[in-house]
Amino acid sequence: MQASAGRRPKRRKLEPLLELCGLGKEANLSQTLATQQGSGSGSRDLTAPQCQKLCAHLAEGVELQRELAELELEHGSLEKDLREKQAEADLLQAKLRARQLLESVRTQLQKAAE
């Protein structure tokens, strides 16, 4: 499905941000504690407002992914309904054409019988 293909690039974009918060793949408790105690790289330390902003961004991303998954399910359901309705419409059109043809033949037979 396209959704899984779209998630990989987003994951690559988020990994550095997650690592800054100590949540990345390579992050572990000792790295987090070392950073909190000041032995981590100073250029990667984030302030509390920066972490709050990053967490809000991550939470929004998670919510958007959840909403996207729901919308994909709804889209699939609506697509199925549309296909069914289109098949019904095609059937009704075929019945209408058959009825019109029958009426035309009936009229011609009546004229021929006169």
MDTraj code that builds the backbone (N, CA, C; nanometers):
import mdtraj as md
import numpy as np

residues = "MET GLN ALA SER ALA GLY ARG ARG PRO LYS ARG ARG LYS LEU GLU PRO LEU LEU GLU LEU CYS GLY LEU GLY LYS GLU ALA ASN LEU SER GLN THR LEU ALA THR GLN GLN GLY SER GLY SER GLY SER ARG ASP LEU THR ALA PRO GLN CYS GLN LYS LEU CYS ALA HIS LEU ALA GLU GLY VAL GLU LEU GLN ARG GLU LEU ALA GLU LEU GLU LEU GLU HIS GLY SER LEU GLU LYS ASP LEU ARG GLU LYS GLN ALA GLU ALA ASP LEU LEU GLN ALA LYS LEU ARG ALA ARG GLN LEU LEU GLU SER VAL ARG THR GLN LEU GLN LYS ALA ALA GLU".split()
xyz = np.array([
    [0.0836, -0.1178, 0.0000],
    [0.0000, 0.0000, 0.0000],
    [0.0885, 0.1247, 0.0000],
    [0.0398, 0.2343, -0.0480],
    [0.1192, 0.3561, -0.0592],
    [0.1525, 0.4151, 0.0770],
    [0.0668, 0.3940, 0.1740],
    [0.0890, 0.4529, 0.3053],
    [0.2190, 0.4035, 0.3670],
    [0.2473, 0.2735, 0.3536],
    [0.3698, 0.2213, 0.4128],
    [0.4925, 0.2763, 0.3420],
    [0.4821, 0.2988, 0.2119],
    [0.5945, 0.3569, 0.1391],
    [0.6162, 0.5010, 0.1809],
    [0.5095, 0.5723, 0.2132],
    [0.5202, 0.7117, 0.2538],
    [0.5729, 0.7289, 0.3949],
    [0.5645, 0.6251, 0.4752],
    [0.6076, 0.6373, 0.6143],
    [0.7589, 0.6320, 0.6289],
    [0.8280, 0.5624, 0.5411],
    [0.9729, 0.5510, 0.5536],
    [1.0435, 0.6861, 0.5478],
    [1.0165, 0.7701, 0.4467],
    [1.0846, 0.9000, 0.4434],
    [1.0532, 0.9844, 0.5662],
    [0.9281, 0.9798, 0.6146],
    [0.8930, 1.0551, 0.7338],
    [0.9731, 1.0038, 0.8527],
    [0.9886, 0.8721, 0.8610],
    [1.0626, 0.8125, 0.9717],
    [1.2075, 0.8612, 0.9680],
    [1.2644, 0.8695, 0.8473],
    [1.4021, 0.9170, 0.8359],
    [1.4134, 1.0628, 0.8801],
    [1.3122, 1.1409, 0.8519],
    [1.3145, 1.2811, 0.8925],
    [1.2990, 1.2951, 1.0431],
    [1.2214, 1.2054, 1.1039],
    [1.1943, 1.2157, 1.2471],
    [1.3054, 1.1570, 1.3342],
    [1.3820, 1.0623, 1.2807],
    [1.4827, 0.9966, 1.3632],
    [1.5806, 1.0939, 1.4296],
    [1.6357, 1.1917, 1.3566],
    [1.7261, 1.2845, 1.4254],
    [1.6559, 1.3621, 1.5369],
    [1.5304, 1.3974, 1.5148],
    [1.4554, 1.4693, 1.6176],
    [1.4296, 1.3795, 1.7383],
    [1.3962, 1.2551, 1.7114],
    [1.3741, 1.1611, 1.8209],
    [1.5025, 1.1382, 1.9005],
    [1.6135, 1.1304, 1.8297],
    [1.7408, 1.1115, 1.8975],
    [1.7741, 1.2305, 1.9875],
    [1.7381, 1.3504, 1.9419],
    [1.7616, 1.4689, 2.0252],
    [1.6854, 1.4598, 2.1564],
    [1.5710, 1.3957, 2.1535],
    [1.4915, 1.3786, 2.2756],
    [1.5260, 1.2495, 2.3482],
    [1.6226, 1.1750, 2.2960],
    [1.6590, 1.0492, 2.3590],
    [1.5628, 0.9367, 2.3262],
    [1.4923, 0.9478, 2.2126],
    [1.3926, 0.8478, 2.1778],
    [1.4251, 0.7739, 2.0489],
    [1.5397, 0.8001, 1.9890],
    [1.5748, 0.7384, 1.8617],
    [1.6148, 0.5938, 1.8775],
    [1.6438, 0.5277, 1.7649],
    [1.6831, 0.3865, 1.7660],
    [1.8079, 0.3649, 1.8512],
    [1.9049, 0.4552, 1.8358],
    [2.0310, 0.4358, 1.9060],
    [2.0287, 0.4888, 2.0490],
    [1.9219, 0.5578, 2.0850],
    [1.9143, 0.6143, 2.2194],
    [1.8909, 0.5034, 2.3215],
    [1.9535, 0.5186, 2.4369],
    [1.9268, 0.4271, 2.5473],
    [1.9345, 0.5063, 2.6777],
    [1.9112, 0.4414, 2.7880],
    [1.9048, 0.5108, 2.9159],
    [2.0362, 0.5778, 2.9514],
    [2.1496, 0.5125, 2.9244],
    [2.2784, 0.5725, 2.9603],
    [2.3052, 0.6989, 2.8800],
    [2.2665, 0.6992, 2.7511],
    [2.2847, 0.8196, 2.6701],
    [2.1977, 0.9331, 2.7235],
    [2.0757, 0.9010, 2.7596],
    [1.9842, 1.0021, 2.8113],
    [2.0370, 1.0598, 2.9417],
    [2.0818, 0.9714, 3.0310],
    [2.1347, 1.0182, 3.1587],
    [2.2617, 1.1010, 3.1397],
    [2.3491, 1.0581, 3.0471],
    [2.4725, 1.1321, 3.0218],
    [2.4413, 1.2714, 2.9698],
    [2.3445, 1.2831, 2.8822],
    [2.3065, 1.4129, 2.8279],
    [2.2478, 1.5003, 2.9381],
    [2.1651, 1.4421, 3.0231],
    [2.1035, 1.5190, 3.1304],
    [2.2086, 1.5662, 3.2310],
    [2.3154, 1.4909, 3.2499],
    [2.4194, 1.5279, 3.3447],
    [2.5246, 1.6181, 3.2826],
    [2.5112, 1.6476, 3.1551],
    [2.6025, 1.7421, 3.0922],
    [2.7207, 1.6782, 3.0243],
    [2.7330, 1.5475, 3.0225],
    [2.8465, 1.4851, 2.9562],
    [2.8179, 1.4549, 2.8097],
    [2.6960, 1.4872, 2.7626],
    [2.6604, 1.4667, 2.6218],
    [2.7153, 1.5810, 2.5390],
    [2.6940, 1.5754, 2.4101],
    [2.7431, 1.6819, 2.3238],
    [2.6594, 1.8067, 2.3471],
    [2.7204, 1.9165, 2.3770],
    [2.6525, 2.0406, 2.4090],
    [2.5720, 2.0952, 2.2934],
    [2.6143, 2.0697, 2.1717],
    [2.5436, 2.1238, 2.0561],
    [2.4093, 2.0549, 2.0339],
    [2.3897, 1.9400, 2.0969],
    [2.2648, 1.8656, 2.0756],
    [2.1686, 1.8815, 2.1924],
    [2.2044, 1.9524, 2.2970],
    [2.1153, 1.9724, 2.4109],
    [2.0010, 2.0643, 2.3699],
    [1.8821, 2.0309, 2.4135],
    [1.7652, 2.1114, 2.3830],
    [1.7121, 2.1751, 2.5106],
    [1.6557, 2.2918, 2.4949],
    [1.5928, 2.3575, 2.6094],
    [1.4551, 2.2958, 2.6296],
    [1.3963, 2.3211, 2.7455],
    [1.2632, 2.2685, 2.7746],
    [1.1606, 2.3161, 2.6718],
    [1.1568, 2.4448, 2.6363],
    [1.0592, 2.4873, 2.5343],
    [1.0819, 2.4190, 2.3987],
    [1.2086, 2.3955, 2.3636],
    [1.2372, 2.3266, 2.2378],
    [1.1858, 2.1831, 2.2427],
    [1.2074, 2.1168, 2.3558],
    [1.1581, 1.9792, 2.3719],
    [1.0056, 1.9759, 2.3687],
    [0.9429, 2.0745, 2.4322],
    [0.7963, 2.0802, 2.4319],
    [0.7443, 2.0999, 2.2894],
    [0.8110, 2.1878, 2.2159],
    [0.7704, 2.2128, 2.0780],
    [0.7895, 2.0865, 1.9937],
    [0.9018, 2.0193, 2.0137],
    [0.9300, 1.8965, 1.9402],
    [0.8288, 1.7881, 1.9762],
    [0.7982, 1.7746, 2.1032],
    [0.7000, 1.6737, 2.1453],
    [0.5621, 1.7049, 2.0875],
    [0.5260, 1.8323, 2.0849],
    [0.3975, 1.8708, 2.0258],
    [0.3962, 1.8360, 1.8768],
    [0.5098, 1.8602, 1.8104],
    [0.5211, 1.8273, 1.6676],
    [0.5095, 1.6767, 1.6466],
    [0.5761, 1.5996, 1.7299],
    [0.5698, 1.4536, 1.7187],
    [0.4284, 1.4027, 1.7467],
    [0.3640, 1.4585, 1.8497],
    [0.2270, 1.4174, 1.8822],
    [0.1332, 1.4498, 1.7667],
    [0.1529, 1.5667, 1.7055],
    [0.0707, 1.6039, 1.5901],
    [0.0938, 1.5059, 1.4744],
    [0.2204, 1.4676, 1.4538],
    [0.2516, 1.3707, 1.3481],
    [0.1852, 1.2367, 1.3726],
    [0.1868, 1.1914, 1.4972],
    [0.1222, 1.0643, 1.5315],
    [-0.0278, 1.0747, 1.5079],
    [-0.0871, 1.1850, 1.5501],
    [-0.2315, 1.2054, 1.5300],
    [-0.2657, 1.2096, 1.3813],
    [-0.1827, 1.2762, 1.3026],
    [-0.2066, 1.2830, 1.1586],
    [-0.1952, 1.1455, 1.0936],
    [-0.0997, 1.0646, 1.1399],
    [-0.0867, 0.9294, 1.0859],
    [-0.2086, 0.8445, 1.1207],
    [-0.2601, 0.8604, 1.2430],
    [-0.3797, 0.7880, 1.2844],
    [-0.4981, 0.8304, 1.1976],
    [-0.5123, 0.9609, 1.1783],
    [-0.6208, 1.0120, 1.0959],
    [-0.6078, 0.9646, 0.9511],
    [-0.4847, 0.9618, 0.9009],
    [-0.4613, 0.9127, 0.7643],
    [-0.5037, 0.7668, 0.7517],
    [-0.4701, 0.6857, 0.8507],
    [-0.5081, 0.5441, 0.8470],
    [-0.6609, 0.5298, 0.8455],
    [-0.7292, 0.6102, 0.9263],
    [-0.8754, 0.6062, 0.9278],
    [-0.9320, 0.6488, 0.7927],
    [-0.8745, 0.7544, 0.7358],
    [-0.9216, 0.8027, 0.6059],
    [-0.8959, 0.7013, 0.4952],
    [-0.7835, 0.6290, 0.5033],
    [-0.7553, 0.5249, 0.4033],
    [-0.8589, 0.4131, 0.4117],
    [-0.8971, 0.3756, 0.5347],
    [-1.0009, 0.2737, 0.5511],
    [-1.1341, 0.3227, 0.4947],
    [-1.1686, 0.4469, 0.5270],
    [-1.2934, 0.5039, 0.4773],
    [-1.2907, 0.5132, 0.3248],
    [-1.1768, 0.5506, 0.2696],
    [-1.1627, 0.5612, 0.1240],
    [-1.1863, 0.4252, 0.0589],
    [-1.1272, 0.3224, 0.1164],
    [-1.1465, 0.1877, 0.0629],
    [-1.2925, 0.1458, 0.0661],
    [-1.3586, 0.1768, 0.1758],
    [-1.5000, 0.1434, 0.1892],
    [-1.5844, 0.2207, 0.0878],
    [-1.5548, 0.3488, 0.0725],
    [-1.6288, 0.4312, -0.0237],
    [-1.6035, 0.3867, -0.1673],
    [-1.4800, 0.3446, -0.1947],
    [-1.4475, 0.2927, -0.3285],
    [-1.5292, 0.1673, -0.3591],
    [-1.5395, 0.0805, -0.2606],
    [-1.6177, -0.0426, -0.2770],
    [-1.7646, -0.0084, -0.3016],
    [-1.8178, 0.0840, -0.2213],
    [-1.9568, 0.1265, -0.2394],
    [-1.9782, 0.1852, -0.3781],
    [-1.8836, 0.2657, -0.4235],
    [-1.8941, 0.3267, -0.5561],
    [-1.8970, 0.2211, -0.6658],
    [-1.8086, 0.1212, -0.6551],
    [-1.8075, 0.0133, -0.7544],
    [-1.9419, -0.0601, -0.7562],
    [-1.9974, -0.0861, -0.6375],
    [-2.1265, -0.1552, -0.6304],
    [-2.2374, -0.0704, -0.6923],
    [-2.2376, 0.0594, -0.6607],
    [-2.3400, 0.1494, -0.7167],
    [-2.3250, 0.1606, -0.8682],
    [-2.2020, 0.1649, -0.9153],
    [-2.1789, 0.1728, -1.0601],
    [-2.2287, 0.0469, -1.1285],
    [-2.2064, -0.0692, -1.0668],
    [-2.2558, -0.1954, -1.1242],
    [-2.4091, -0.1952, -1.1275],
    [-2.4715, -0.1439, -1.0210],
    [-2.6177, -0.1342, -1.0181],
    [-2.6674, -0.0404, -1.1281],
    [-2.6018, 0.0727, -1.1453],
    [-2.6412, 0.1686, -1.2484],
    [-2.6250, 0.1075, -1.3872],
    [-2.5145, 0.0360, -1.4080],
    [-2.4928, -0.0292, -1.5377],
    [-2.6040, -0.1314, -1.5659],
    [-2.6427, -0.2066, -1.4635],
    [-2.7487, -0.3055, -1.4782],
    [-2.8816, -0.2379, -1.5120],
    [-2.9125, -0.1293, -1.4423],
    [-3.0368, -0.0573, -1.4695],
    [-3.0383, 0.0013, -1.6105],
    [-2.9239, 0.0510, -1.6560],
    [-2.9159, 0.1039, -1.7923],
    [-2.9374, -0.0076, -1.8945],
    [-2.8813, -0.1232, -1.8690],
    [-2.8994, -0.2371, -1.9599],
    [-3.0468, -0.2789, -1.9625],
    [-3.1111, -0.2798, -1.8452],
    [-3.2532, -0.3146, -1.8399],
    [-3.3362, -0.2113, -1.9157],
    [-3.3028, -0.0841, -1.9015],
    [-3.3749, 0.0213, -1.9722],
    [-3.3603, 0.0062, -2.1236],
    [-3.2379, -0.0199, -2.1684],
    [-3.2166, -0.0411, -2.3129],
    [-3.2945, -0.1631, -2.3616],
    [-3.2969, -0.2696, -2.2833],
    [-3.3716, -0.3901, -2.3210],
    [-3.5207, -0.3596, -2.3287],
    [-3.5712, -0.2830, -2.2345],
    [-3.7138, -0.2471, -2.2347],
    [-3.7470, -0.1618, -2.3574],
    [-3.6586, -0.0646, -2.3872],
    [-3.6811, 0.0204, -2.5036],
    [-3.6795, -0.0623, -2.6325],
    [-3.5861, -0.1564, -2.6403],
    [-3.5792, -0.2432, -2.7577],
    [-3.7054, -0.3288, -2.7684],
    [-3.7506, -0.3822, -2.6565],
    [-3.8722, -0.4627, -2.6541],
    [-3.9921, -0.3803, -2.7005],
    [-4.0033, -0.2579, -2.6502],
    [-4.1135, -0.1701, -2.6924],
    [-4.1056, -0.1398, -2.8417],
    [-3.9842, -0.1182, -2.8919],
    [-3.9656, -0.0902, -3.0342],
    [-4.0081, -0.2099, -3.1186],
    [-3.9666, -0.3295, -3.0774],
    [-4.0034, -0.4514, -3.1499],
    [-4.1551, -0.4716, -3.1426],
    [-4.2136, -0.4496, -3.0266],
    [-4.3585, -0.4655, -3.0084],
    [-4.4353, -0.3689, -3.1014],
    [-4.3893, -0.2458, -3.1084],
    [-4.4526, -0.1469, -3.1952],
    [-4.4430, -0.1894, -3.3414],
    [-4.3250, -0.2349, -3.3810],
    [-4.3063, -0.2790, -3.5209],
    [-4.3937, -0.3994, -3.5524],
    [-4.4077, -0.4908, -3.4575],
    [-4.4929, -0.6077, -3.4793],
    [-4.6399, -0.5675, -3.4924],
    [-4.6818, -0.4707, -3.4115],
    [-4.8199, -0.4239, -3.4200],
    [-4.8453, -0.3572, -3.5546],
    [-4.7504, -0.2788, -3.6032],
    [-4.7654, -0.2136, -3.7336],
    [-4.7687, -0.3171, -3.8461],
    [-4.6859, -0.4189, -3.8314],
    [-4.6790, -0.5225, -3.9335],
    [-4.8078, -0.6050, -3.9350],
    [-4.8722, -0.6200, -3.8199],
    [-4.9937, -0.6995, -3.8098],
    [-5.1135, -0.6233, -3.8655],
    [-5.1096, -0.4964, -3.8754],
    [-5.2219, -0.4148, -3.9222],
    [-5.2397, -0.4188, -4.0686],
])
top = md.Topology()
chain = top.add_chain()
for i, resn in enumerate(residues, 1):
    res = top.add_residue(resn, chain, resSeq=i)
    for name in ("N", "CA", "C"):
        top.add_atom(name, md.element.get_by_symbol(name[0]), res)
traj = md.Trajectory(xyz[None], top)
